[in-house]
């Protein structure tokens, strides 16, 4: 952990007000949700349990927390109002970890947990538990007299999962460092029962990433085993084009029920993609490219490109359009490549850097023509524009490859040694 990284003791967060970016109060923090890991690895903080005005308790992922400051928590403003339900791999910090009796590694002395500290990892939005505030001595009426001290998470035992533990927890801990594509490959080779158990234990964002990498029949099987409310949450976390591909394989009734459960904005994007033929630019595009107005600067563009959730293909260029900024946009003016952004001063307007030589694609452009376009112009993504001149989305090279490769390509493992030998 880098020095200076913010550290917060969780007892200070109990009852803290949660605000959206406009300053309106969303609710108050009632607990924090962490995922324990094998051995002495510090637990990862998944999110907050927030009590909203209606006294309903909802889950707020840490990815949607933009700041934890003195006496307040700031969110992105996008809050899912479905009731919080704890999963088997999750632990409530205030409700389950505090006041717990654990042992110090050095000397095997039993202590009581009074508090734990969370810290934000450098250069990332992830948080984890790193310190434990404990009191020596036996619990009871005179327990306040014991010596207190703050130790590293690794200095105590009694929290973490045992190496020989059964269930999804240990399996997930084993898979934790895998890329989504590698985890998807591992899930594919599990028995159907274990595949569903592990998928159900993943958090929504991780499961969404993994589903995008699984074969179609595995996607449908896993989604069908989830509760409909959670299935809708996972679909919301997926890229719209991948969610549309998955839903297209479901019976019409199931598809409509899930779309109705999704947030209206997310459902609208997916419905629009479902209206196009699957092997066309409209059917393959994502509806979430980087869109900027003509008066945006190079500095604005680079800030958007730096967002860690963007794929490399989507970060390779920005699209300049007149308002509105969400797809379908106002009039599409052109694109600016990432390399061009690096060559010009930060205050330069993106409208002065537009590449107007490349014609955009129509939504009904068939896959062979789309492939030729990307190959001819050495592009990793291309804009899709309708007859009125509005930007509908962008097609990326990875989505094109998905439809060019054999249908079972996801079911075969990639071995680096074979690639090195040209096999």
N, C-alpha and C positions, 0 to 999 in steps of 0.2 A: 504494500500500500504506500502511495506517495505521501510524503509529509504534507500536512496542510489540507488533506482530504477531509470533507465535513463529516463529523461524527455526532450522532444524536443518541441519547439514552431514551429508550422507548417509554419509560414512565413519564417523561416530559411530553409525550405525544398523546397520552390518554386524554380524551375530551377536547383535543385541539380542533379548532374550526377549520373546515375545508372550503376553499373559495375557488370559483372559476376565474378566468382571466379578466372578466369585467368587474370583479370585486363582489359578486353576489355569493352568498354563503350557500354551499351545497349540503353540508351536514357537519358531523363531528366524528373524529376518529374514535372507534370503540375497541379496536384490536389491530394487530398486524399479523400477516400470514407469511410463514416461512416454510421452506422445504429442507428437511434434514438430509445430510449426505453421509456416505459411507466413511468410516474412520473418523478422523479429526478435522475433516474439511469444514470450514465455516458454512453454516446454512445460507442459502440464497433467499433474500426477501422477495416474495412474489407480489405483495400488494397490501392494501389497507382494507379493513372492514369499517365502512362508514355508515353511520346512522343518519338517514335523511329526515326531512321534515315529517314525513308520514310515520316515522319510527321504524320504517323498514331498514334492514341492514343489507347493504350492497357491497360488492367487491370492487375496489378501485385498483387496477394493476399499476405497478410502479412505473411502467412505460408511459402512463398518463399523468404522472406526478412531475411537474416541472420545477418545483421548489419546496424545500422544507426549511422554513425560517422560524424565528422566534414567535411562538404563539400562533402559527398558521401553516397550512399546507395549501399549495397552489396546484390546480389541475389544468389540463388542456381544455377543459370545458366539455369534453365528450364523456358522458357518464352513462353506463348501462344500469338501468333501474331494476333489473331482476334481482330477486332475493339471493343473498349469499348462502351457499351451501358448501360446507367444508368437505374436502376430498381426502381419501385415505393417506395420501403422501404429504398432506399439509399439517402444520402445527400452528396453533394460535399462541403468539408470544406472551401476551398478557395473561391469557386464560390457562395456558398449559405449561409454560416454561418458568414463569416467576414463582417463587416460593417452593421450587422443586429442590429435593435433596440430591446432590451430586457429590462426586469425589474429586479431590485434587490429584492430578497425576503424580506430582512430587510429594511423596509421603502417604498417599492414599487416604488423606484426611477427609471426612465428610463435612460438607458445607451447604449452606442454604443460598439459593439464587435470589438476590434482591432486585437485580436489574440487568439488562443487557444493552449493549451499544451497537447501533448499526452504522455502517460507513459506506459512502458511495465510492465505487471503484474508479480509479483514474481513467480518464478518456472514455468512460462508458456511462450509461444510465443505470446500470445494475447496482444493487445494494446487497450487502451481506452483513451478517452478525460477525463482529470481530473481537468484542470485549465482553466479559462477564463480571458483574459486580456481586461479590459473595460475602457471606458472614460465616466465620468459624464458630464452632460450638454447636451444641444440641439445640434443636427447636423446642419451643415451649414458652412459658411465661417470662423467663429471664433471658430469652434469646437476644434481646437488644444489647446485652452486655458483651457479646462476642466481638472479636476483632474483625474488621471489614477490610477487604482489599479488592482491587481490580486486576483481573488476569486475562490472558489470551484465551480465546475459545478452545484452542488445542490443549490448554493447561488443565482442563476438567474432563471427566468422563461421566457418562450417565445420560447424555443427550443423544449422541449420534447413533445412527443405525449400526447394528452389528454386521460384520462381514458375512456371517452365516444366516442373516435374517432372511425370512421368506417373503414372498409377495412382490408387488410391483416396485416397492421402495428401493430395494437393493438393485433390481434390474435397471431401474431408471438411473440410479447413481452410476452404474456401469456404463450406461449409454450417454451420460451427461455431456461428454466432450465431443460426441460425434456430430458431424455436419448433418443437416436434415436429410440429404440424399442417402448418407450412410446409415442413419438411424432407420430410414424407411426401408432400406434393403434388409437390415437386421429384423425389423418387424415382419417383413414379408416372409421370412424363413421361420418364424415362430408358428406354433400351432394356432388355429383360429381362436381358441379360448384364450391363450396367453396374449395373442395380438390385441384382442379387444380389451383385456385387462390392463395392459400397458398403455394402450391408447387412451383409455378412460382416465388414467392417472396423470397424463400429461396436462400441463396448463394449456389454455386455449390457443395462445400464440404459437407455442411449440408444436401442438398437434396440427394447427393449420399449416405450418411449414412442412411438416412431415407428410400430411395428406397430399400436398401438391406434388410430392415426389413418388407417391405410391401408384401401382397399377390401378386401373379403373375399378376392377372388381374388388380390390382391397379397400379402396375409398368408399365404395357403396356399402360394403359389409360393415366397416367401422362406423360410418355415419348412421347406419340403420340401427346399431346397437346403443347409440347415445339417446338420452332423453331429448325430446324435440327442442326444448328451450336451449339446451346446451349445444345441440347440433346447429341451431341458428347462430349462437355465439361464435362457434368455430367458423362457420361460413362467412360471418362478418369479418373475421380476422384474416381470411384468405384473400389473395389477390382476386379482384372481381372476375377476371377471365378464367381463373382456375375454379372459382366457385361456380361459375356458369357451366363449365365443362362437367363438373361433378353432378350438378343438379340435372343436367340434360340426360343423365343416365338413370334417373329415378322415374317412377310412375308419376303421371300428371298430378294426381291427388296429393302425393307426398311432397312433390316439388312446390305446389301452391301453398301447402300448410307451412313449410319452412320459410318461404318467401314472406308470408304474412307475419311470421314471428321475428323476422329480421328488422333492423332499423330501416325506416322508409328510404333514406338516402342510399344505403347500401343495397337494398332490394331493387331500387330504381336502376342502379348501374347494372346489376346482374340481369334484370329483365330486358334492358336494352341490348345487352350482349346476346341473350337468348333469342332475340328477334332476327339475328343474322345467321346465315348458313355457317356451319362449323368450320369449313376449310376455306374461309375467305378472310380478308383483312379485318372486316367487322367482327367476325366470330373469334378471331385470334387476338385481337387488340386488348390492351389494358386501358381502363378508363381513367387511370391516375398518373399521367405523365407530369413532368414539371412544366407548369404554365405560368408565364410572366406577362405583365402588361408592358406596353412600349416604353413607359417612363421608368421602368425598373433599371437598376444599375448592374454592372458586372459584379459588384460586391453582393447585391441581393441574389444574383444568380448562383454565385459560388456558395453562398450560405445554404441555398436550397439543395445544391448538388452534394454538399457535405452531410446531409441527413443519412444516418447509418442504416436506416431501414430500406433505402433505395437499392435496387439491384444495379450492378455495374452498367448494364445496357441502358436502363432508364436514366442513369446519371451521366451518360455520354453526351447528352444535348438537352437544351431547354427549348420550349416552344413559345413563341411570342404571339399573343392574341389580344384583341380588344375585349373588354369586359362583356360578359361575366368570365371569371377565371376558372370556374369548374366546367368540366365537359358535360354537354356540348357548350363550347365557348362562344364568344363573339367572333368576329372575322379573324381567321387565321392569317398571320402576316409572314411567318417563316420561322426557321430554326436557327439556333446558335450552337455551334459545337463546343464541347468542353475545352479543347485545345485553344480555340480562339479566345475563350474567356480568360485563359492563363496569360495571353499575350498582351492584353489591354489593361489600362489603369482601372482601378476599382470604381472610379466615379463615372466611367463611360456608360452611356445608355445602351441597353441591349438592342434597341431599335436601330442603332447605327451599325450593328455587326451582323445583321440578319443575312443568312445564306438563302437567296431566292432562286438559285439555279435548279434546285431539286424539286420536281413536282411532287405534291402529296399524293397519297393513294386514295382511291375511292373505296368505300366500305365493302363493295361487292367484288373487289379484286381477288381472283382465284389464287390458290396457293402456289401453283407453278410461276405465275407472273410475279407474285410477291417475292418468291425465292430469287428469281432473276434480278429483281430490283435491288435487293440487299446485296447480292453478289456483284452486280455491275457497278454500284456506287460505293462499295466497301463500307456499308452501313451496318451498325448493330441494332438500330431501331429506326422506324420510319413513321411519319405522321399519317393519320387517317382523317380525311376531311370530307364532309358531305357536300351536296350540290349547292347549299346556301353559303358555303365557305366557312362553316364552323368546324373546329377541331373536335373530333369524337374521341380520339385516343391515340395510342401508339402501339405498333407491332414490334416486338423485340425478337432478336434472332433466336433466343432460347425457346420461345413459343413456336417458332417456325420449325426448329429442329425436332421438337416433340412430335410433330406431325409428319416429319420426313423419315425418322428412324422407324425400324420395325416395331410393331405393336408391343412386343414382349421385351423391348430393350431395357426397361426398368427392372426386369426380373433377373438380369444377369449382373454379377458383380464386376466392378472395374478393378483390375489388378495392375498396379504401377509397373511391376516387372514385365508384364506382357506388353504394355504400352512402350516400354523402353526397347523391347526387342522387336517392335513392329508387328506383334501378333494380333 
